[in-house]
Amino acid sequence: MQSGRMAGKTAFITGGASGLGLATARRLLADGASVALADVNAGQLEEASRELDAAGRVRTYVLDVRDAALVEQVVAQAWADFGALDALVNSAGVSYQGSILDNPASAWERVIGINLTGSYLCTQAVAQRMAERKSGRIVFLASISGQQVWSGRVAYCSSKGGVLALAKSCAIDLAPFGITVNSVSPGPIETPQTATLHNQVVREAIRAATPMARYGRPDEVADAIAFLVSDDARFVTGHDLVVDGGLTSAAILYDLAKNPQPG
């Protein structure tokens, strides 16, 4: 018999084959949930399913979140497979390095399409069904880059700023139906994406600016998501939970022992 605070419930996770989506799947399974993993990468989905192998509590769905018709089809199938979906985690996301001066339109369309439009499409398809049951939990993966932008990330920062506004809009629209909607804004986290995008210079700058002086771990973001999709967060909606080791709270950091201030 399943036990844990998510026992008997099912979560639909986009981008679930790797990174923060996969970490969230691990955590929710540990909390007793069943998990519908959706991802565009069929090979990674198969690997994730083999790794998780939670006594039949994991099913996988190949999904490009930009395809509205496919989103509707996959959500309908997952709903039928599990009987209902109690939580949605919009984790599918990509990044691209480019400023307003050189960012190609194709890169803009891809980043906005996956990060923002994809989150919208998945939320709409799931929320329409949740509204009939008058219950549900929805979490968007935003980013501190949606609040304090990084140079050379015009598409990514714009998409995550949009995700923050989308989450709040959905929270207001869906509150009358007993559905809570929140977002999580991670700072720099050790994922395959940051391993590719962040060179040593960037890493040192991030650590120097972060009060906790390190990158976060995927499981630390997953823990925050696990709270928001649980009944412990039943009266929390329209909130953005920042998980960044203090990075966005810090303005200037220095060692007082090396830089004593006058008394």
C-alpha positions in Angstrom: 0.0 0.0 0.0 1.3 3.5 -0.9 2.2 5.8 2.0 3.4 9.4 2.2 1.7 12.8 1.8 1.1 12.2 -1.9 -0.2 8.7 -1.6 -3.0 7.9 -4.0 -2.3 11.0 -6.1 -0.8 11.4 -9.6 1.5 14.2 -10.9 2.0 15.0 -14.6 5.6 16.3 -15.1 6.8 17.9 -18.3 10.4 17.8 -19.1 10.4 14.8 -16.8 13.2 12.8 -18.4 16.1 14.8 -17.0 17.2 17.7 -14.8 14.7 19.3 -12.4 11.8 17.3 -13.9 13.4 14.0 -13.2 14.5 15.1 -9.7 10.9 16.1 -9.0 9.6 12.7 -10.2 12.0 11.0 -7.7 10.8 13.1 -4.9 7.1 12.8 -5.6 7.5 9.0 -6.0 9.2 9.0 -2.6 6.1 10.9 -1.2 3.8 8.1 -2.5 2.6 9.6 -5.8 2.2 8.0 -9.2 3.9 9.9 -11.9 3.2 10.7 -15.6 6.5 11.6 -17.2 6.3 13.7 -20.4 9.3 14.7 -22.5 10.2 15.3 -26.1 13.2 12.9 -25.8 12.0 9.3 -26.1 15.4 7.8 -25.3 15.8 9.7 -22.1 12.2 8.9 -21.1 13.0 5.2 -21.4 16.1 5.6 -19.3 14.2 7.6 -16.7 11.5 5.0 -16.5 14.0 2.2 -16.0 15.7 4.2 -13.3 12.5 5.0 -11.4 10.7 1.7 -11.8 8.3 2.4 -9.0 6.1 -0.7 -9.0 4.0 0.4 -11.9 3.5 4.0 -10.6 5.4 5.6 -13.6 4.1 6.0 -17.1 5.9 7.9 -19.9 4.6 10.0 -22.8 6.5 11.5 -25.6 5.5 15.1 -25.9 6.5 18.3 -27.6 4.8 20.9 -25.4 4.6 23.3 -28.3 2.1 21.1 -30.2 -1.3 22.0 -29.0 -3.1 19.0 -30.5 -0.5 16.6 -29.1 -0.7 18.2 -25.6 -4.4 17.6 -25.6 -4.0 14.1 -26.8 -1.3 13.2 -24.2 -3.1 14.9 -21.3 -6.3 13.0 -22.2 -4.4 9.7 -22.4 -2.6 10.3 -19.0 -5.9 11.3 -17.4 -7.5 8.1 -18.6 -4.5 5.9 -17.7 -4.4 7.2 -14.1 -8.1 8.1 -13.6 -7.2 11.7 -12.9 -4.2 14.1 -12.5 -3.9 15.7 -9.1 -0.8 17.9 -9.9 0.9 19.4 -12.9 4.6 20.4 -12.9 5.6 22.5 -15.9 9.3 21.7 -16.0 10.0 21.5 -19.7 12.4 24.3 -20.6 15.4 25.3 -22.7 17.8 28.3 -22.8 19.8 30.1 -25.5 22.7 32.6 -25.3 22.0 35.7 -27.3 21.5 39.4 -26.7 18.9 41.6 -28.4 21.6 42.5 -31.0 22.3 38.9 -32.2 19.5 36.6 -31.0 18.0 35.0 -34.1 14.2 34.9 -34.4 14.3 31.1 -34.6 15.9 30.9 -31.2 13.4 33.3 -29.7 10.5 31.3 -31.1 11.9 28.0 -29.7 12.6 29.3 -26.2 9.3 31.2 -25.9 7.5 28.2 -27.5 8.8 25.7 -25.0 9.1 27.7 -21.9 6.1 29.9 -22.1 3.6 28.7 -24.7 4.2 25.1 -23.8 3.5 25.8 -20.1 0.3 27.6 -21.2 -0.9 24.7 -23.3 -0.2 22.1 -20.7 -1.8 24.1 -18.0 -4.9 24.8 -20.0 -5.4 21.1 -20.9 -4.9 19.9 -17.4 -6.8 22.8 -15.6 -9.9 22.3 -17.7 -10.1 18.8 -16.3 -9.1 19.7 -12.8 -11.8 22.4 -12.8 -14.5 19.8 -13.2 -13.2 18.0 -10.1 -12.7 21.4 -8.2 -9.3 20.4 -7.0 -5.7 20.4 -8.2 -2.1 21.7 -7.8 -0.1 23.4 -10.6 3.5 24.5 -10.3 5.5 26.4 -13.0 9.2 26.3 -13.2 10.2 29.9 -13.5 13.6 31.3 -12.7 15.3 34.1 -10.9 16.2 35.2 -14.4 12.6 36.3 -14.8 13.1 38.9 -12.0 16.8 39.9 -12.3 17.9 39.4 -15.9 21.2 38.0 -17.0 23.1 39.6 -19.9 23.1 37.7 -23.1 19.9 35.7 -22.3 17.2 37.9 -23.9 14.9 35.0 -24.9 15.3 33.0 -21.7 14.8 35.9 -19.4 11.8 37.1 -21.4 10.2 33.6 -21.3 10.7 33.2 -17.5 9.3 36.7 -16.9 6.3 35.6 -18.8 6.0 32.3 -16.9 5.9 34.3 -13.6 3.0 36.4 -14.9 1.2 33.4 -16.4 1.4 31.6 -13.1 -0.2 34.5 -11.2 -2.9 34.9 -13.9 -3.7 31.2 -13.6 -3.8 31.4 -9.8 -6.5 34.0 -10.0 -8.5 32.3 -12.7 -8.4 28.9 -11.1 -8.8 29.8 -7.4 -12.7 29.5 -7.6 -12.2 25.9 -8.7 -10.1 24.8 -5.7 -6.9 24.8 -7.8 -3.7 26.3 -6.4 -1.1 27.7 -8.9 2.4 28.7 -7.9 5.8 29.0 -9.3 9.3 28.0 -8.2 12.2 30.3 -9.3 15.5 28.4 -9.0 18.9 30.2 -9.0 21.8 28.4 -10.6 21.3 24.7 -10.2 23.7 21.8 -11.1 21.8 20.4 -14.1 22.9 19.2 -17.6 21.8 22.6 -18.9 24.0 24.7 -16.6 26.8 22.3 -17.2 26.7 23.2 -20.9 26.0 26.9 -20.5 28.1 28.0 -17.5 31.9 28.1 -18.0 34.4 28.4 -15.2 34.3 32.2 -15.2 30.5 32.3 -14.9 30.6 29.6 -12.1 33.1 31.6 -10.1 31.1 34.8 -10.5 27.9 33.0 -9.3 29.5 31.4 -6.3 31.1 34.8 -5.3 27.6 36.5 -5.5 25.7 33.8 -3.7 25.6 34.0 0.1 25.6 30.2 0.4 28.6 30.2 -2.1 27.5 27.2 -4.2 25.1 26.0 -6.9 21.9 24.4 -5.8 21.1 20.7 -6.3 18.1 19.5 -8.3 16.7 17.7 -5.2 16.6 21.0 -3.4 14.3 22.5 -6.1 12.3 19.3 -6.1 11.7 19.6 -2.3 10.2 23.0 -2.9 7.9 21.7 -5.7 6.9 18.8 -3.5 5.7 21.2 -0.8 3.6 23.2 -3.3 1.9 20.2 -4.8 1.0 18.8 -1.4 -1.9 19.5 0.9 0.5 21.3 3.2 0.3 24.2 0.6 -3.5 24.1 0.3 -3.8 27.9 1.1 -0.8 29.0 -0.9 -1.6 30.3 -4.4 -0.2 33.0 -6.7 3.2 32.7 -4.9 6.7 32.5 -6.4 9.1 30.4 -4.2 12.7 31.4 -4.8 15.3 28.7 -4.3 18.6 30.4 -4.9 20.8 30.3 -1.8 20.2 34.0 -1.2 21.5 35.2 -4.6 18.7 37.6 -5.4 18.7 39.0 -1.8 22.3 40.0 -1.9 23.5 43.3 -3.3 27.2 43.5 -2.2 29.1 40.6 -0.5 32.5 41.0 1.1 34.5 39.4 3.9 34.4 41.7 7.0 37.5 40.1 8.4 39.4 41.2 5.2 37.5 44.5 4.8 36.8 46.0 8.2 34.5 48.9 8.3 35.2 52.0 10.4 33.4 52.0 13.7 
